Amino acid sequence: MGSLYDVARDVEVSGLTVRLPFDPTTVIDNLRLERYVTGSNGRGIRKLGKQAQRNAYYTIRPLLPVGLRKHLQQIYLRGWDRTPFPRWPVDFSVEDILERLLLISMKAQGITEVPFIWFWPEGAPGCAIMTHDIEQPAGRDFCAELMDLNDAAGIKASFQVVPEVRYSVDNNYLELIRRRGFEICVHDLNHDGRLFENKEEFLRRAERINHYAQEFRTRGFRAGAMYRNQEWFNALDISYDMSVPNVAHLEPQSGGCCTVMPYFIGNVLELPLTATQDYSLFHIIGDYSIELWKQQIEMILQRNGLISFIIHPDYVIEKRAQAVYVDLLAHLDRVRAERKLWIALPSAVDRWWRNRRDMQLVKDGEAWRIEGPDKERARIAYAVLDGDRVIYRVQEQH
């Protein structure tokens, strides 16, 4: 792949006016909604041969041992590390575009700082969420022990439950998770890889998913295997989704939303997956350490973003994998203590981001104040011009 032309060279600044050779809203939507991906990503346009192969794989998948599954997936994903875009291990294309536009605008207007409402409550430098997708009966049965590991580090999580076919859950099981301070989300319908195969079948399944969302008393959702078509999410009666990776090189569906910030798809808030899944780390990359996760945590914190994890109960039963997860929890706990990272349940992030959207900055004499829901937790921040870059400064609370 040759180098691409940088259209930023064609930006024109005339007095206070900035003329762009592109529509930034369209470009950002194309990235977030993965419209740049064509022909291979489960948007109802997959070639019949590939669709048949995928359907066959998901039919026999529950019968395949992990050792065989990972071998097949390594073959399927061969060359993933040579994919140039989105950029591995974390892609910040959306943040880069927004900050570049802000820089150009501030310079054109001779402004040195711009006030805004900080991304996270109490001025936290970033946010982290822990999520657990339950795939098989063994994972379901390990959840109590997994909650013990989380509680030892003081980190709550969401459990994504497959409502049909895979395993059974009763109200007592769900209530145990809730009583311990964890939360439940709907995980696909039956995790057969076909949720987004065609629009008619998706709408039929969406009705069932909405039924289970009511039954589980949840407003959160994640599709099985991260298959997705964001254009169809409005059929789901949910508040937040967690099905879109930042970089999808190690997922069966290619693409990636290229941002580490939550974003709205209509009225659904997307909480993108920004850290590598445990299965991919252990069984595709073959790394039983937290070094990659530590790198991703640091990169995302530098951009004040959302650090989100998927840890499957099914894949941390084995002691070696479990020890790696315990190391990750301990590291997150240290980052929280040393740098004030906000570690929250996905539903709390959903509430915060919606409240933040409804807040307003109001001029109060020579100063600013915040009005709106949850304003007590909000902080005023400034985007500050620093040469040829923009840096952020959070105003101290008095």
CORVEN-V957497 format. One record per helix or strand. SS is the DSSP state (alpha for helix, beta for strand). FROM is the first residue (numbers start at 0). TO is the last residue. If there is no record, write none. Layout:
# CORVEN-V957497
ss=SS from=FROM to=TO
ss=SS from=FROM to=TO
This chain:
# CORVEN-V957497
ss=alpha from=6 to=9
ss=beta from=11 to=13
ss=beta from=16 to=18
ss=alpha from=23 to=31
ss=alpha from=47 to=62
ss=alpha from=65 to=75
ss=alpha from=79 to=81
ss=alpha from=92 to=108
ss=beta from=112 to=116
ss=alpha from=120 to=122
ss=beta from=126 to=132
ss=alpha from=136 to=152
ss=beta from=157 to=160
ss=alpha from=170 to=178
ss=beta from=182 to=186
ss=alpha from=198 to=214
ss=beta from=219 to=221
ss=alpha from=223 to=225
ss=alpha from=229 to=234
ss=beta from=239 to=240
ss=beta from=244 to=244
ss=beta from=262 to=264
ss=beta from=267 to=269
ss=beta from=272 to=272
ss=alpha from=277 to=284
ss=alpha from=290 to=301
ss=beta from=305 to=309
ss=alpha from=312 to=314
ss=alpha from=318 to=338
ss=beta from=341 to=342
ss=alpha from=345 to=357
ss=beta from=359 to=363
ss=beta from=366 to=370
ss=alpha from=374 to=376
ss=beta from=379 to=385
ss=beta from=388 to=393
